[in-house]
Amino acid sequence: MTIEAMDKAYVLPTYARNYDAHFVRGENAMLYDAEGNDYVDFGSGIAVCSVGHGNPRLAEAICDQAKKLIHTSNLYLIEPQARLAKRLAELSGMDVRTFFANSGAEANEGAIKIARRYGTDDEGNVKRYKIITLEHSFHGRTITALKATGQEAMHTYFGPFPDGFVYARDIEHIYDLIDDHTVAVMIELVQGEGGVQPMERSAVQKLAAALKERDILLIVDEVQTGIYRTGEVLASNLYEITPDVVTLAKGLGGGVPIGAIMTTLKEILKPGDHGSTFGGNFLSTRAALEVLEILESHKTSGELDHMMLLFEERLKEIARIYDRLFDKEVGVGFMRGLRVKEGFDAGEIVKAAFDERVVVLKAGRNTVRFLPVLTMTKEEMALGFQRFIAALDRL
Ligand SMILES: *Cc1c(COP(=O)(O)O)cnc(C)c1O
């Protein structure tokens, strides 16, 4: 039985999987299939492989930790968990404590629980419970995170959902939806799945101040934007805001599953209020510590900002030259997109690129999305764009 046949027979078909290549190994921004063909990865496993594939330092840290201890449960002290929480507070400059989960959706679930707890008095009486999110947002696939996601098409089959989620068309519309029951606003600073849409900086800063004044929590979903994806540790650092809650996941573990909820509400949860069996174990937190160390020096050396600038310039040039296909270039840092013109399909461009052996992604609002590994080299970038252009020339 072939692996493809096994996959088709035994794995639940929830993904529109691409069976054209079967990747077996990687090296930084390069992926290699079973036949030995190389691909340039401008997707990094959907913003996850932040330090590239096969990173020797990350591999060494994981191996070393695996030989010592992988897991003991949260009943006992976990050294790398404590160190990681400290590092996240230092690097972000936020006065926070962190809870560790295993995924983005799970981190958002925890953030929503924090908001609900904030809206409930100590006797358990619900005072405020509504959470405002944005249209075109994406917050995850669990029932509550799905309901928080402002895309009605994703709510068709799985109801009934928890109450209390309201969707704003854009940041300005949030003010119209606030009422006496509103406890929190949850947003992405750059919408990812919804089509690489950065929020306007001044509008975000104004919102943060207005919410603070009304004692409404600001939750920023940084599952995709966090961990240097936009050039700073957090997109919140880039926007110069201090949210009450920040969630992380994708890039944090370099591929090892981990989620995190950072909050300035350091006393909000008591023993027993929340928990996770796997969350924050030795393996995932040790991996994340190594990822942060690698990326911090990549940032400090100036290399990250330099590469992000080159990438942006190249993409803008492509948008200009191929204006028959693209309206414009969008995004921030290494979270970029090309908005595809009416009459063309982003999916077709993604497929043509794959045929030329460069991996790019599709996002909502007909966008070709680029989420390169943060440690990409100039040579890898040049090869990736050379192949992408070859694909565009065939369309
Ligand atoms: C990917 C993503 C999630 C969901 O993360 P999972 O790890 O798949 O649960 C949530 N929010 C944002 C902004 C994301 O990009």
The ligand as a MOL file (V3000), in Angstrom:
LIG
                    3D

  0  0  0     0  0            999 V3000
M  V30 BEGIN CTAB
M  V30 COUNTS 15 15 0 0 0
M  V30 BEGIN ATOM
M  V30 1 C -3.5130 29.6420 12.8830 0
M  V30 2 C -4.2540 30.6230 13.7140 0
M  V30 3 C -5.0470 30.2030 14.7990 0
M  V30 4 C -5.2850 28.7550 15.1090 0
M  V30 5 O -4.1350 28.1100 15.5370 0
M  V30 6 P -4.1350 26.5000 15.6810 0
M  V30 7 O -2.7900 26.2010 16.2550 0
M  V30 8 O -4.3570 25.9380 14.3240 0
M  V30 9 O -5.2420 26.1530 16.6080 0
M  V30 10 C -5.6400 31.1810 15.5750 0
M  V30 11 N -5.4770 32.4900 15.3070 0
M  V30 12 C -4.7130 32.9250 14.2900 0
M  V30 13 C -4.5460 34.3860 14.0580 0
M  V30 14 C -4.0970 32.0140 13.4400 0
M  V30 15 O -3.3680 32.4290 12.4020 0
M  V30 END ATOM
M  V30 BEGIN BOND
M  V30 1 1 1 2
M  V30 2 1 2 3
M  V30 3 2 2 14
M  V30 4 1 3 4
M  V30 5 2 3 10
M  V30 6 1 4 5
M  V30 7 1 5 6
M  V30 8 2 6 7
M  V30 9 1 6 8
M  V30 10 1 6 9
M  V30 11 1 10 11
M  V30 12 2 11 12
M  V30 13 1 12 13
M  V30 14 1 12 14
M  V30 15 1 14 15
M  V30 END BOND
M  V30 END CTAB
M  END
